[in-house]
Amino acid sequence: MGLEVHVELSTKTKIFCGCSTAFGGAPNSHTCPVCIGMPGSLPVLNRGAVERAVRAGLALNCEIQELSLFDRKNYFYPDLPKDYQISQLYRPICKNGHVDLDMGAYVRRVSIREIHMEEDAGKLIHDAGGSLVDYNRCGVPLIEIVSNPDLRMPDEVTAFLERLREILVYMDVSDCKMQEGSMRADVNLSVKPENSAKLGVRTETKNMNSFKAIRRAIEFETRRQIAVLEGGGTVRQETRRWDDGLGETCAMRSKENAQDYRYFPDPDLVPVHVSREWVDRARAALPESAEEKRRRYRENFGVGEDLAEILTSARELALLFEEAAAFSGCPADAANAVAGDVLRLMKETGADVGQLRVDGKKIGEAIRLTAKGKINRGVGRQLIEEIYKNDIDPEEYVREKGLLLVEDRAVLEEAAVGTLAENPQTVEDYRKGKEKAFGFLVGETMRRLKGRASPQAVNALLKEKLEEAGVSVNLARKATDASAAKAGERREKEVLLASPGLKKRLDVPDGKGRDRRRESGERREEEIPRVRIS
């Protein structure tokens, strides 16, 4: 299989006139005498289109031709008002490139025969009342990337198109939005006996703009051609179209050759000269590719391979990550926020990555506030969601909502002291070496503070208070204490904690369950031994 991939260039205006290339305008609103072929109109080449074609060629390892020419491709169709298309046949701008595909078990090199510039045709709209034509797309600048027949499997075709799209988007050649027709492919396919060196007769399936449709068309056309040959028939060289509803290709017309189009040099356009200096400047100014970004993320930020793949799956995500990482100074947290929270929100809202309008600096600020212990991670995720949905200012939001973590030592101390006072049995369990008991104390203190405290700060303060009270974990005595507990030794102790504010008599229950505070005024009938834990 070989592909002809048509890619709309990301210029603001058309290739030979000043009309807008914006998608979705009212029918026939982006037109002028040049792009609708009025007599006496003359084309003027858009320099930006040439620059993008050169960038594409360099990124695809092509030889940039110093001299290229435009030709007229003559055919008659309602969406082509001039009755010819301006293209490049004899002297295309780029030749002899390649793309390497990592297929896991092997690497497939796909050679690129040429890249040529041309103008797009209009769009026909068919309905029950007849056919309508919209010339807005007429004259939109294209490059056509023509590969040699190096592809063997549908998976390779998909991998090639995905790689091509990634390269062209990162090089700012095109947005490659297949749903808008910015990237579409013609598949040239033939089959041959397994041990034959000669290629079979090819068919061309035209203008497919989704990977799923391309895969299905390849699978159907392969089966169809094999069935024709096995039935003793002959495959005709023809142009076919894919009917997605029927799930099959249908013949459109016999396949034309170059002589059928009566190509000749366009007399209204001068030759295009691309100097070596221009090529060198263009090469030096090439943007960082997705592959280079992935390598940099792994080496400089310590981002894993899978996460780097996610972050570079769209240029908008990569730019968002880099901005958030630079502002926060926490690249690992920024990577997780973008690949986790932002992508989740995009999925929930059905947003397209091309419509992503999230301020990376604000995401970075939310990450920075979390990393500095000003807010907890739950609030950090809440901030990212509010930034995504409402573009809030993170610092103002947490102040207004009272979400900043408590840093007042007196408030933290009051909560910690209260927790220890109400849970003497848990304190005793901690003294015996039960490490989970300390986690319970941290959780209870956080509950008192309504989650508005740093777990690290609470952890440190509780340990400080326990040490002040002479309570420490003696792991060496853990086995002895456990053995005594199993033997049924049941004790009641009163813990006297030495720190200020805890000079209070605490009751330790008999181990049957949760600690219970004695109600005000209640007195025990039996004498409780007073024990200082050390």
C-alpha positions, -999 to +999 in steps of 0.1 A: +000+000+000+010+035-007-007+067+006-014+101-008-020+123+022-036+158+017-028+182+045-043+217+047-016+242+057-021+265+088-020+298+069-045+325+076-052+331+040-054+310+008-025+300-013-030+324-042-053+351-028-061+370+004-093+351+013-097+336+048-090+299+053-111+298+085-133+266+088-170+269+092-179+302+075-212+307+057-212+290+023-193+309-004-184+337+020-146+332+018-143+338-019-129+363-045-124+364-082-091+346-079-103+315-060-135+311-080-116+314-113-131+346-127-116+357-161-087+381-158-078+373-122-042+365-114-028+343-086-001+355-062+018+328-042+015+329-004+050+328+011+037+313+043+025+282+024+061+277+010+076+281+045+053+254+058+060+231+029+097+235+036+092+228+073+072+196+065+099+184+041+127+190+067+108+172+094+102+142+071+138+140+061+132+152+025+155+169+001+143+205-004+144+214-041+161+247-049+138+252-079+101+241-080+073+248-105+035+250-105+015+232-131-021+231-142-039+198-137-069+199-160-102+182-152-138+191-151-158+188-119-184+212-103-162+219-073-134+232-095-145+265-109-114+271-130-117+236-146-081+231-135-062+228-102-029+244-096-005+217-085+031+205-089+039+175-111+073+180-128+092+199-101+077+193-066+092+212-037+103+182-016+116+147-026+131+115-012+121+115+025+113+088+049+096+081+083+106+052+106+077+034+124+084+015+156+060-014+153+073-032+185+087-063+169+102-045+140+108-010+125+091-002+092+107+025+071+082+043+049+099+062+020+083+094+008+085+099-029+076+136-029+057+164-012+041+189-036+020+221-030-014+226-045-047+243-040-078+226-026-110+222-045-145+233-033-170+211-015-201+194-030-231+188-008-256+163-020-292+159-008-325+148-021-331+181-039-299+180-058-263+191-053-249+223-039-214+236-040-195+256-014-163+273-028-150+284+006-124+256+005-114+265-030-078+278-030-070+266+006-032+257+005-024+220+006+006+198+006+002+163-007+026+137+008+031+108-015+046+076-001+060+047-019+041+013-016+061+003+015+031-004+038+019-040+043-007-040+071-035-018+083-017-013+116+013+002+097-010+025+078-026+038+110+009+041+127+022+061+097-008+085+097-005+090+134+032+097+132+026+120+103-001+140+121+021+143+152+051+156+132+030+181+112+012+195+142+043+200+163+061+216+133+031+241+130+025+230+095-012+221+100-037+214+127-045+181+110-081+180+122-094+151+103-130+159+113-127+192+095-109+177+065-075+193+073-060+158+069-074+132+046-058+102+028-062+083-005-051+047-001-035+030-032-038-008-026-029-039-045-025-076-037-001-102-052+008-138-047+029-143-016+061-151-034+057-128-063+079-098-067+056-080-091+029-057-076-007-063-086-031-038-102-039-010-077-071+008-068-073+042-052-098+047-024-103+085-021-106+112+006-110+093+038-107+114+070-108+090+099-084+062+110-113+039+116-127+044+081-093+039+066-087+006+084-121-007+074-116+003+038-082-014+036-096-046+051-126-046+027-106-038-004-080-064+004-107-091+007-125-079-024-093-080-046-083-114-033-118-127-040-117-113-076-083-129-083-092-163-067-124-163-088-103-160-120-111-123-125-090-092-131-087-063-108-094-030-126-073+001-121-099+025-108-108+052-083-132+040-056-149+056-026-156+043+008-193+040+019-192+039+057-228+029+060-225-001+037-190-009+050-176-013+014-158+005-013-177+014-045-163+022-080-164+058-090-144+060-123-115+044-141-082+055-127-066+084-146-029+087-154-009+119-156-015+123-193-052+122-188-049+155-168-030+173-196-005+189-172+014+219-183+033+247-165+011+274-151+019+306-171+007+329-144+031+318-117+069+322-117+093+294-105+099+291-068+135+294-057+144+282-022+180+290-015+203+269+007+204+298+032+166+297+034+167+260+041+194+264+067+175+291+085+143+269+084+162+239+097+176+259+126+142+273+135+123+240+135+102+237+167+110+209+192+094+176+180+072+154+201+099+128+201+125+153+214+100+165+241+095+129+253+132+124+256+137+157+275+108+150+299+124+116+307+159+129+311+153+163+328+120+158+347+122+121+355+088+115+338+081+079+329+079+068+293+041+061+294+034+095+311+057+113+286+036+097+257+004+110+273+018+145+278+030+147+241-001+131+226-013+166+218+008+198+215-017+217+237-011+192+265+026+195+262+025+233+263+002+232+293+025+208+312+056+228+305+040+261+316+026+245+348+059+228+355+079+260+350+056+281+372+053+256+401+088+242+400+073+207+405+075+189+371+064+155+385+033+170+402+025+191+370+028+159+349+003+141+371-021+171+372-022+174+334-023+137+326-047+130+354-070+158+364-070+179+332-076+149+309-103+135+332-121+169+331-118+170+293-133+136+291-161+145+315-170+177+295-165+161+261-139+188+252-116+185+222-079+190+229-078+217+202-102+237+223-082+235+255-080+270+270-065+264+305-040+288+320-009+268+328+004+294+353-028+290+373-025+252+373+011+257+384+000+280+412-024+253+425+004+228+424+028+253+442+002+259+470-001+222+475+037+216+475+043+244+500+017+229+524-007+259+521-036+236+510-041+198+510-041+176+479-079+174+478-082+212+477-055+212+451-076+190+428-106+211+435-086+242+425-076+226+392-112+217+384-123+253+392-095+267+370-106+244+342-143+252+344-143+288+357-107+302+352-106+312+389-075+328+406-062+300+429-050+323+458-081+344+458-103+313+457-087+295+487-088+327+508-124+334+500-135+298+507-113+295+538-094+265+523-059+275+535-044+250+559-043+261+596-008+272+605-015+288+639+004+266+664-021+274+692-050+261+671-031+230+661-019+224+697-055+227+710-067+201+685-038+177+693-042+180+731-079+174+728-073+142+707-048+128+732-071+137+761-101+119+746-082+088+735-060+075+763-064+038+753-050+047+719-021+065+736-015+033+756-017+012+724+009+034+708+031+031+739+029-007+734+042-004+699+010-005+679+019+018+651-016+020+636-027+037+668-007+067+659-024+069+625-057+070+644-046+099+665-035+118+634-069+111+617-088+123+648-068+155+650-074+161+613-111+156+619-111+182+646-094+206+622-119+197+595-091+186+572-076+221+572-041+212+584-010+197+570-008+160+579+029+164+583+025+192+608-001+173+628+021+142+628+051+162+641+030+180+668+015+148+681+049+131+684+061+162+702+033+161+727+036+124+733+073+128+740+066+157+763+043+134+782+070+107+784+051+084+759+073+066+734+071+034+714+092+007+728+093-020+701+115-042+723+086-045+748+060-050+720+061-088+721+059-089+759+030-065+760+012-085+733+018-117+752+004-102+784-026-089+765-033-124+751-030-139+786-060-118+795-042-092+816-065-063+818-055-031+834-069+003+839-044+031+840-045+068+843-022+086+821-007+118+834+007+138+805+032+163+816+028+190+789+009+222+797-028+219+791-027+181+796-022+182+834-055+164+835-065+130+848-074+107+820-093+074+823-080+044+802-109+019+795-106-018+799-098-025+763-133-035+752-134-009+724-135+028+718-124+054+743-152+071+762-149+104+780-163+105+814-193+128+816-190+159+837-195+152+874-193+114+871-170+097+896-156+062+896-165+040+927-132+021+927-097+035+931-078+037+898-040+034+901-022+065+889+005+054+865+030+076+846+039+061+813+076+064+803 
